[in-house]
Amino acid sequence: MIEPWHVREALRFRFGSALADTPGIWDRTAAVLQNYAPYRDSFASLAEQLEDALFNTLYEQLGPSMSARMDDGSVRRIRTAELKDAADDALGVLFERLKVYSVTYESLREYFMSASSFAAMRVLYTRYAGFMDPAERRILGRIIRDSRPRAEWESWMDPEEIPPVF
């Protein structure tokens, strides 16, 4: 079961520990994830629900300034444009807990292709290798490696597995 602390940890880096550790702040977002039903919800519709829940939660907590104190002590404004990526981070919590089935693989792959979801890419790469052709997995690894900072993928992807393209 997805708990608010799972969401907290997924969003800590993005919003800072001071905000992430606010009691009860991630309950609404966790509830959206808990209510997911594959027969009823698409990942795209779930992402929209998460964006709305995150905006409402952050606005209620931070007010119109939408400013949060980051772990380095700086204060920065959370832009509505970043809520799509924050919703993707939260979706990653769900993706990590889905059963590894071919239908789930197809749904994640379709969502990754249509939404460029980093969370879907990560889970496809780490949990669904058996469903992918090795060449497809290398391409996915290259996309991840070349489009994201190393700190975001080095804990779960060996750069030596994915040779550079010349």
N, C-alpha and C positions, 0 to 999 in steps of 0.2 A: 504494500500500500504506500502511496506517495504521501509523505508528511510535509508540513511547512518547512521543516529544517532542510529537506532535500532541495527545495526551491531556494532557500536562504543561501545554501552553499553554492548553488549554480549561479547566483546573481551577486555574490559577495564581491568578486573582482570588479564587476561592472559598476556597482553602486556604492561600494565602500562598506567597511565593517560597521561603522556607526549607524548607518541606515539599515543594513542587513540584519543587525542584531536587535532591532526594535521589536519588542514582543508583539506577536500577533500580526505583524505586517504582511506576511506571506500566506495567511490563511485563505484569502480569496483566490489567489493564484493556484494554490495547492488544490482547492476545491474544484476549479476548472479541470485540472489534470485528473483528479479522482473521478470526475463524472464522465470521462471519456468512454465512449462505447463505439467500437469500430463499425458496427452495423448502422450507426446513426451519424457519426462525426467523421469528417475528413480531417486530415492534418492541417489543411489550409484553413478550414473553418475554426479549428481549435486554435491555430495561431492568431486569428483575428480576435477570438474571445480572450486569449491571453494578453494581447496588446491592450484591449479595452480594460481588462482587470488590472493590468500593471499601471496604465495611465491613471485610473481612478484611485488606486491605492497610493501611488506616489503623490498625486495631487492632494489627496486628503492628508497625507503625512507631511508634505513639504510646503504646501500652499502654492500660490501662483509663481513664486520664484523658482520652484522646482530645483533648488540648489541642495547639494549633498556634500558632506565632508568626506573626502577620500582618505584612504589609509596613510597617504604621505602628508596629511595635514592640509592639503589644498581644498578649496571649496570650488565645485564646478556645477554648472547648470546641466541638468539632464534634459536633453532635447527630445522632442516627440519622435524625431527621425530615428533615434536609437532604440526605441521601444520594439521595433521589428526584430532587431538582433537580441534584445533582452527576452522577447517572447520565444525566440529560437533557442536561447539558452535554457529557458524553462521547459520547452518541449523536449530538450535533450534528457531531462529527468524521466519523462515518460518513455522515450525511445529506448533508454537503457534498461527499462523494466519489461518491455514487450517480449513475448515468447518468440524464439527464433523459429519461424515458420516461413515457408516460401511465400505465402500470401502477405505476410508482414514485410518480407524483403521487397516484394513488388510494390507495395504501398510506399515504403520508405524511399525506394529508388525513384518512383514516380514523383514523390514530393520533392526529393532533392533536385531532380531535373527541372521541375517547374518553379521551385522557390529558391534554388541555390542555398538550401539549408545546410549550414555547417554542422549542426547537431545531427542531421540525417547522414551526412557524409561520414562523420566520425563513427557513428554506430554501424553504418554499412561496412566501413573499413575494419573495425575492430571485432564485430560479432557475426558478420554475414559473409566472410571470406569463402566459405564453402559453396555459396550460391553464385559466386562470381568467377568468370574466366580470369586466370592470372594476369592477362594483359589489361583487362578492365580494372582490376584492383590496383595495378601499377599506375594506370592513368588517374584513378581516384586519388592515390597517394601523391602523385605529382601536383594535382589540383590543390590538395590540402597544403602540401609543402610550399608551393609557389604563391599561394594566395593569403596565407595566414602567418603571423609571427611565430617563430620557432617555439616560443614559450607556450603557445596554445596547443601544440601537438607533440612536443618532444617526450612527454611522459607516456605516450601510448603508441608512438610510431617511430621506428628506427629509420633515420635518414639513409642509412646504408641499404635498406631494402628498396629504395627508390632512387635509382641512378639519375643524375642530371641529364637533361636533353641537350644535345649539342647541335 
